Amino acid sequence: MAEKTIKEGPVQYLYSLEKGLYKLKSLVFGLY
């Protein structure tokens, strides 16, 4: 169970980070 938590942690973090970058990109492109 501990392994699963350690494995899912970074994956969820990277996924949310990618989503944040995508939102930021859409905002930047929306301005131009």
mmCIF entry with sequence, helices, sheets and N, C-alpha, C, O atoms, coordinates in Angstrom:
data_MODEL
# 
_entry.id   MODEL 
# 
_entity.id                         1 
_entity.type                       polymer 
_entity.pdbx_number_of_molecules   1 
# 
_entity_poly.entity_id                      1 
_entity_poly.type                           'polypeptide(L)' 
_entity_poly.nstd_linkage                   no 
_entity_poly.nstd_monomer                   no 
_entity_poly.pdbx_seq_one_letter_code       MAEKTIKEGPVQYLYSLEKGLYKLKSLVFGLY 
_entity_poly.pdbx_seq_one_letter_code_can   MAEKTIKEGPVQYLYSLEKGLYKLKSLVFGLY 
_entity_poly.pdbx_strand_id                 A 
# 
loop_
_entity_poly_seq.entity_id 
_entity_poly_seq.num 
_entity_poly_seq.mon_id 
_entity_poly_seq.hetero 
1 1  MET n 
1 2  ALA n 
1 3  GLU n 
1 4  LYS n 
1 5  THR n 
1 6  ILE n 
1 7  LYS n 
1 8  GLU n 
1 9  GLY n 
1 10 PRO n 
1 11 VAL n 
1 12 GLN n 
1 13 TYR n 
1 14 LEU n 
1 15 TYR n 
1 16 SER n 
1 17 LEU n 
1 18 GLU n 
1 19 LYS n 
1 20 GLY n 
1 21 LEU n 
1 22 TYR n 
1 23 LYS n 
1 24 LEU n 
1 25 LYS n 
1 26 SER n 
1 27 LEU n 
1 28 VAL n 
1 29 PHE n 
1 30 GLY n 
1 31 LEU n 
1 32 TYR n 
# 
_struct_asym.id          A 
_struct_asym.entity_id   1 
# 
_struct_conf.conf_type_id            HELX_P 
_struct_conf.id                      HELX_P1 
_struct_conf.pdbx_PDB_helix_id       AA1 
_struct_conf.beg_label_comp_id       ALA 
_struct_conf.beg_label_asym_id       A 
_struct_conf.beg_label_seq_id        2 
_struct_conf.pdbx_beg_PDB_ins_code   ? 
_struct_conf.end_label_comp_id       LEU 
_struct_conf.end_label_asym_id       A 
_struct_conf.end_label_seq_id        31 
_struct_conf.pdbx_end_PDB_ins_code   ? 
_struct_conf.beg_auth_comp_id        ALA 
_struct_conf.beg_auth_asym_id        A 
_struct_conf.beg_auth_seq_id         2 
_struct_conf.end_auth_comp_id        LEU 
_struct_conf.end_auth_asym_id        A 
_struct_conf.end_auth_seq_id         31 
_struct_conf.pdbx_PDB_helix_class    1 
_struct_conf.details                 ? 
_struct_conf.pdbx_PDB_helix_length   30 
# 
_struct_conf_type.id          HELX_P 
_struct_conf_type.criteria    ? 
_struct_conf_type.reference   ? 
# 
loop_
_atom_site.group_PDB 
_atom_site.id 
_atom_site.type_symbol 
_atom_site.label_atom_id 
_atom_site.label_alt_id 
_atom_site.label_comp_id 
_atom_site.label_asym_id 
_atom_site.label_entity_id 
_atom_site.label_seq_id 
_atom_site.pdbx_PDB_ins_code 
_atom_site.Cartn_x 
_atom_site.Cartn_y 
_atom_site.Cartn_z 
_atom_site.occupancy 
_atom_site.B_iso_or_equiv 
_atom_site.pdbx_formal_charge 
_atom_site.auth_seq_id 
_atom_site.auth_comp_id 
_atom_site.auth_asym_id 
_atom_site.auth_atom_id 
_atom_site.pdbx_PDB_model_num 
ATOM 1   N N  . MET A 1 1  ? 0.836  -1.196 0.000   1.00 0.00 ? 1  MET A N  1 
ATOM 2   C CA . MET A 1 1  ? 0.000  0.000  0.000   1.00 0.00 ? 1  MET A CA 1 
ATOM 3   C C  . MET A 1 1  ? 0.874  1.251  0.000   1.00 0.00 ? 1  MET A C  1 
ATOM 4   O O  . MET A 1 1  ? 0.561  2.235  -0.670  1.00 0.00 ? 1  MET A O  1 
ATOM 5   N N  . ALA A 1 2  ? 1.964  1.207  0.751   1.00 0.00 ? 2  ALA A N  1 
ATOM 6   C CA . ALA A 1 2  ? 2.871  2.367  0.809   1.00 0.00 ? 2  ALA A CA 1 
ATOM 7   C C  . ALA A 1 2  ? 3.473  2.631  -0.569  1.00 0.00 ? 2  ALA A C  1 
ATOM 8   O O  . ALA A 1 2  ? 3.606  3.781  -0.988  1.00 0.00 ? 2  ALA A O  1 
ATOM 9   N N  . GLU A 1 3  ? 3.833  1.564  -1.265  1.00 0.00 ? 3  GLU A N  1 
ATOM 10  C CA . GLU A 1 3  ? 4.430  1.715  -2.604  1.00 0.00 ? 3  GLU A CA 1 
ATOM 11  C C  . GLU A 1 3  ? 3.463  2.412  -3.545  1.00 0.00 ? 3  GLU A C  1 
ATOM 12  O O  . GLU A 1 3  ? 3.857  3.270  -4.336  1.00 0.00 ? 3  GLU A O  1 
ATOM 13  N N  . LYS A 1 4  ? 2.184  2.032  -3.452  1.00 0.00 ? 4  LYS A N  1 
ATOM 14  C CA . LYS A 1 4  ? 1.177  2.610  -4.340  1.00 0.00 ? 4  LYS A CA 1 
ATOM 15  C C  . LYS A 1 4  ? 1.062  4.122  -4.098  1.00 0.00 ? 4  LYS A C  1 
ATOM 16  O O  . LYS A 1 4  ? 0.965  4.910  -5.039  1.00 0.00 ? 4  LYS A O  1 
ATOM 17  N N  . THR A 1 5  ? 1.076  4.503  -2.825  1.00 0.00 ? 5  THR A N  1 
ATOM 18  C CA . THR A 1 5  ? 0.955  5.927  -2.483  1.00 0.00 ? 5  THR A CA 1 
ATOM 19  C C  . THR A 1 5  ? 2.156  6.705  -3.017  1.00 0.00 ? 5  THR A C  1 
ATOM 20  O O  . THR A 1 5  ? 2.007  7.798  -3.563  1.00 0.00 ? 5  THR A O  1 
ATOM 21  N N  . ILE A 1 6  ? 3.346  6.129  -2.851  1.00 0.00 ? 6  ILE A N  1 
ATOM 22  C CA . ILE A 1 6  ? 4.575  6.799  -3.313  1.00 0.00 ? 6  ILE A CA 1 
ATOM 23  C C  . ILE A 1 6  ? 4.558  6.918  -4.839  1.00 0.00 ? 6  ILE A C  1 
ATOM 24  O O  . ILE A 1 6  ? 5.014  7.911  -5.404  1.00 0.00 ? 6  ILE A O  1 
ATOM 25  N N  . LYS A 1 7  ? 4.023  5.886  -5.489  1.00 0.00 ? 7  LYS A N  1 
ATOM 26  C CA . LYS A 1 7  ? 3.998  5.878  -6.955  1.00 0.00 ? 7  LYS A CA 1 
ATOM 27  C C  . LYS A 1 7  ? 2.954  6.869  -7.481  1.00 0.00 ? 7  LYS A C  1 
ATOM 28  O O  . LYS A 1 7  ? 3.205  7.583  -8.452  1.00 0.00 ? 7  LYS A O  1 
ATOM 29  N N  . GLU A 1 8  ? 1.791  6.909  -6.839  1.00 0.00 ? 8  GLU A N  1 
ATOM 30  C CA . GLU A 1 8  ? 0.705  7.777  -7.312  1.00 0.00 ? 8  GLU A CA 1 
ATOM 31  C C  . GLU A 1 8  ? 0.982  9.243  -7.016  1.00 0.00 ? 8  GLU A C  1 
ATOM 32  O O  . GLU A 1 8  ? 0.543  10.119 -7.761  1.00 0.00 ? 8  GLU A O  1 
ATOM 33  N N  . GLY A 1 9  ? 1.699  9.515  -5.944  1.00 0.00 ? 9  GLY A N  1 
ATOM 34  C CA . GLY A 1 9  ? 1.987  10.899 -5.557  1.00 0.00 ? 9  GLY A CA 1 
ATOM 35  C C  . GLY A 1 9  ? 2.587  11.714 -6.694  1.00 0.00 ? 9  GLY A C  1 
ATOM 36  O O  . GLY A 1 9  ? 1.964  12.670 -7.156  1.00 0.00 ? 9  GLY A O  1 
ATOM 37  N N  . PRO A 1 10 ? 3.795  11.355 -7.158  1.00 0.00 ? 10 PRO A N  1 
ATOM 38  C CA . PRO A 1 10 ? 4.462  12.098 -8.238  1.00 0.00 ? 10 PRO A CA 1 
ATOM 39  C C  . PRO A 1 10 ? 3.632  12.139 -9.518  1.00 0.00 ? 10 PRO A C  1 
ATOM 40  O O  . PRO A 1 10 ? 3.622  13.148 -10.222 1.00 0.00 ? 10 PRO A O  1 
ATOM 41  N N  . VAL A 1 11 ? 2.941  11.053 -9.816  1.00 0.00 ? 11 VAL A N  1 
ATOM 42  C CA . VAL A 1 11 ? 2.143  10.989 -11.048 1.00 0.00 ? 11 VAL A CA 1 
ATOM 43  C C  . VAL A 1 11 ? 1.023  12.017 -10.989 1.00 0.00 ? 11 VAL A C  1 
ATOM 44  O O  . VAL A 1 11 ? 0.792  12.748 -11.952 1.00 0.00 ? 11 VAL A O  1 
ATOM 45  N N  . GLN A 1 12 ? 0.330  12.072 -9.859  1.00 0.00 ? 12 GLN A N  1 
ATOM 46  C CA . GLN A 1 12 ? -0.763 13.043 -9.710  1.00 0.00 ? 12 GLN A CA 1 
ATOM 47  C C  . GLN A 1 12 ? -0.209 14.452 -9.738  1.00 0.00 ? 12 GLN A C  1 
ATOM 48  O O  . GLN A 1 12 ? -0.826 15.355 -10.303 1.00 0.00 ? 12 GLN A O  1 
ATOM 49  N N  . TYR A 1 13 ? 0.975  14.648 -9.122  1.00 0.00 ? 13 TYR A N  1 
ATOM 50  C CA . TYR A 1 13 ? 1.603  15.974 -9.097  1.00 0.00 ? 13 TYR A CA 1 
ATOM 51  C C  . TYR A 1 13 ? 1.959  16.420 -10.512 1.00 0.00 ? 13 TYR A C  1 
ATOM 52  O O  . TYR A 1 13 ? 1.699  17.561 -10.895 1.00 0.00 ? 13 TYR A O  1 
ATOM 53  N N  . LEU A 1 14 ? 2.556  15.513 -11.284 1.00 0.00 ? 14 LEU A N  1 
ATOM 54  C CA . LEU A 1 14 ? 2.936  15.845 -12.663 1.00 0.00 ? 14 LEU A CA 1 
ATOM 55  C C  . LEU A 1 14 ? 1.700  16.109 -13.509 1.00 0.00 ? 14 LEU A C  1 
ATOM 56  O O  . LEU A 1 14 ? 1.695  17.001 -14.357 1.00 0.00 ? 14 LEU A O  1 
ATOM 57  N N  . TYR A 1 15 ? 0.648  15.323 -13.272 1.00 0.00 ? 15 TYR A N  1 
ATOM 58  C CA . TYR A 1 15 ? -0.587 15.491 -14.046 1.00 0.00 ? 15 TYR A CA 1 
ATOM 59  C C  . TYR A 1 15 ? -1.211 16.857 -13.768 1.00 0.00 ? 15 TYR A C  1 
ATOM 60  O O  . TYR A 1 15 ? -1.625 17.558 -14.692 1.00 0.00 ? 15 TYR A O  1 
ATOM 61  N N  . SER A 1 16 ? -1.274 17.230 -12.486 1.00 0.00 ? 16 SER A N  1 
ATOM 62  C CA . SER A 1 16 ? -1.848 18.537 -12.130 1.00 0.00 ? 16 SER A CA 1 
ATOM 63  C C  . SER A 1 16 ? -0.958 19.655 -12.650 1.00 0.00 ? 16 SER A C  1 
ATOM 64  O O  . SER A 1 16 ? -1.450 20.708 -13.056 1.00 0.00 ? 16 SER A O  1 
ATOM 65  N N  . LEU A 1 17 ? 0.360  19.427 -12.637 1.00 0.00 ? 17 LEU A N  1 
ATOM 66  C CA . LEU A 1 17 ? 1.304  20.436 -13.131 1.00 0.00 ? 17 LEU A CA 1 
ATOM 67  C C  . LEU A 1 17 ? 1.100  20.643 -14.628 1.00 0.00 ? 17 LEU A C  1 
ATOM 68  O O  . LEU A 1 17 ? 1.104  21.772 -15.119 1.00 0.00 ? 17 LEU A O  1 
ATOM 69  N N  . GLU A 1 18 ? 0.921  19.529 -15.348 1.00 0.00 ? 18 GLU A N  1 
ATOM 70  C CA . GLU A 1 18 ? 0.702  19.602 -16.799 1.00 0.00 ? 18 GLU A CA 1 
ATOM 71  C C  . GLU A 1 18 ? -0.612 20.331 -17.091 1.00 0.00 ? 18 GLU A C  1 
ATOM 72  O O  . GLU A 1 18 ? -0.699 21.124 -18.028 1.00 0.00 ? 18 GLU A O  1 
ATOM 73  N N  . LYS A 1 19 ? -1.635 20.049 -16.272 1.00 0.00 ? 19 LYS A N  1 
ATOM 74  C CA . LYS A 1 19 ? -2.924 20.713 -16.453 1.00 0.00 ? 19 LYS A CA 1 
ATOM 75  C C  . LYS A 1 19 ? -2.779 22.211 -16.214 1.00 0.00 ? 19 LYS A C  1 
ATOM 76  O O  . LYS A 1 19 ? -3.384 23.021 -16.916 1.00 0.00 ? 19 LYS A O  1 
ATOM 77  N N  . GLY A 1 20 ? -1.975 22.572 -15.224 1.00 0.00 ? 20 GLY A N  1 
ATOM 78  C CA . GLY A 1 20 ? -1.743 23.978 -14.909 1.00 0.00 ? 20 GLY A CA 1 
ATOM 79  C C  . GLY A 1 20 ? -1.032 24.675 -16.056 1.00 0.00 ? 20 GLY A C  1 
ATOM 80  O O  . GLY A 1 20 ? -1.378 25.801 -16.415 1.00 0.00 ? 20 GLY A O  1 
ATOM 81  N N  . LEU A 1 21 ? -0.036 24.008 -16.632 1.00 0.00 ? 21 LEU A N  1 
ATOM 82  C CA . LEU A 1 21 ? 0.701  24.582 -17.761 1.00 0.00 ? 21 LEU A CA 1 
ATOM 83  C C  . LEU A 1 21 ? -0.209 24.737 -18.970 1.00 0.00 ? 21 LEU A C  1 
ATOM 84  O O  . LEU A 1 21 ? -0.116 25.722 -19.703 1.00 0.00 ? 21 LEU A O  1 
ATOM 85  N N  . TYR A 1 22 ? -1.085 23.769 -19.174 1.00 0.00 ? 22 TYR A N  1 
ATOM 86  C CA . TYR A 1 22 ? -2.019 23.822 -20.304 1.00 0.00 ? 22 TYR A CA 1 
ATOM 87  C C  . TYR A 1 22 ? -2.960 25.007 -20.143 1.00 0.00 ? 22 TYR A C  1 
ATOM 88  O O  . TYR A 1 22 ? -3.242 25.719 -21.107 1.00 0.00 ? 22 TYR A O  1 
ATOM 89  N N  . LYS A 1 23 ? -3.453 25.221 -18.906 1.00 0.00 ? 23 LYS A N  1 
ATOM 90  C CA . LYS A 1 23 ? -4.342 26.358 -18.633 1.00 0.00 ? 23 LYS A CA 1 
ATOM 91  C C  . LYS A 1 23 ? -3.598 27.662 -18.870 1.00 0.00 ? 23 LYS A C  1 
ATOM 92  O O  . LYS A 1 23 ? -4.143 28.607 -19.440 1.00 0.00 ? 23 LYS A O  1 
ATOM 93  N N  . LEU A 1 24 ? -2.345 27.701 -18.424 1.00 0.00 ? 24 LEU A N  1 
ATOM 94  C CA . LEU A 1 24 ? -1.535 28.909 -18.577 1.00 0.00 ? 24 LEU A CA 1 
ATOM 95  C C  . LEU A 1 24 ? -1.311 29.197 -20.065 1.00 0.00 ? 24 LEU A C  1 
ATOM 96  O O  . LEU A 1 24 ? -1.400 30.342 -20.506 1.00 0.00 ? 24 LEU A O  1 
ATOM 97  N N  . LYS A 1 25 ? -1.022 28.145 -20.825 1.00 0.00 ? 25 LYS A N  1 
ATOM 98  C CA . LYS A 1 25 ? -0.800 28.306 -22.267 1.00 0.00 ? 25 LYS A CA 1 
ATOM 99  C C  . LYS A 1 25 ? -2.053 28.830 -22.950 1.00 0.00 ? 25 LYS A C  1 
ATOM 100 O O  . LYS A 1 25 ? -1.977 29.742 -23.774 1.00 0.00 ? 25 LYS A O  1 
ATOM 101 N N  . SER A 1 26 ? -3.210 28.258 -22.613 1.00 0.00 ? 26 SER A N  1 
ATOM 102 C CA . SER A 1 26 ? -4.467 28.685 -23.236 1.00 0.00 ? 26 SER A CA 1 
ATOM 103 C C  . SER A 1 26 ? -4.758 30.141 -22.885 1.00 0.00 ? 26 SER A C  1 
ATOM 104 O O  . SER A 1 26 ? -5.306 30.879 -23.704 1.00 0.00 ? 26 SER A O  1 
ATOM 105 N N  . LEU A 1 27 ? -4.393 30.557 -21.670 1.00 0.00 ? 27 LEU A N  1 
ATOM 106 C CA . LEU A 1 27 ? -4.604 31.949 -21.266 1.00 0.00 ? 27 LEU A CA 1 
ATOM 107 C C  . LEU A 1 27 ? -3.700 32.872 -22.067 1.00 0.00 ? 27 LEU A C  1 
ATOM 108 O O  . LEU A 1 27 ? -4.136 33.918 -22.547 1.00 0.00 ? 27 LEU A O  1 
ATOM 109 N N  . VAL A 1 28 ? -2.434 32.480 -22.210 1.00 0.00 ? 28 VAL A N  1 
ATOM 110 C CA . VAL A 1 28 ? -1.464 33.293 -22.948 1.00 0.00 ? 28 VAL A CA 1 
ATOM 111 C C  . VAL A 1 28 ? -1.867 33.408 -24.418 1.00 0.00 ? 28 VAL A C  1 
ATOM 112 O O  . VAL A 1 28 ? -1.828 34.490 -25.003 1.00 0.00 ? 28 VAL A O  1 
ATOM 113 N N  . PHE A 1 29 ? -2.259 32.258 -25.013 1.00 0.00 ? 29 PHE A N  1 
ATOM 114 C CA . PHE A 1 29 ? -2.647 32.275 -26.424 1.00 0.00 ? 29 PHE A CA 1 
ATOM 115 C C  . PHE A 1 29 ? -3.961 33.028 -26.614 1.00 0.00 ? 29 PHE A C  1 
ATOM 116 O O  . PHE A 1 29 ? -4.211 33.591 -27.680 1.00 0.00 ? 29 PHE A O  1 
ATOM 117 N N  . GLY A 1 30 ? -4.799 33.038 -25.578 1.00 0.00 ? 30 GLY A N  1 
ATOM 118 C CA . GLY A 1 30 ? -6.077 33.749 -25.654 1.00 0.00 ? 30 GLY A CA 1 
ATOM 119 C C  . GLY A 1 30 ? -5.871 35.258 -25.711 1.00 0.00 ? 30 GLY A C  1 
ATOM 120 O O  . GLY A 1 30 ? -6.704 35.988 -26.249 1.00 0.00 ? 30 GLY A O  1 
ATOM 121 N N  . LEU A 1 31 ? -4.741 35.722 -25.146 1.00 0.00 ? 31 LEU A N  1 
ATOM 122 C CA . LEU A 1 31 ? -4.460 37.160 -25.146 1.00 0.00 ? 31 LEU A CA 1 
ATOM 123 C C  . LEU A 1 31 ? -4.027 37.633 -26.527 1.00 0.00 ? 31 LEU A C  1 
ATOM 124 O O  . LEU A 1 31 ? -4.299 38.769 -26.914 1.00 0.00 ? 31 LEU A O  1 
ATOM 125 N N  . TYR A 1 32 ? -3.349 36.754 -27.273 1.00 0.00 ? 32 TYR A N  1 
ATOM 126 C CA . TYR A 1 32 ? -2.820 37.166 -28.576 1.00 0.00 ? 32 TYR A CA 1 
ATOM 127 C C  . TYR A 1 32 ? -3.784 36.866 -29.725 1.00 0.00 ? 32 TYR A C  1 
ATOM 128 O O  . TYR A 1 32 ? -3.476 37.157 -30.881 1.00 0.00 ? 32 TYR A O  1 
# 
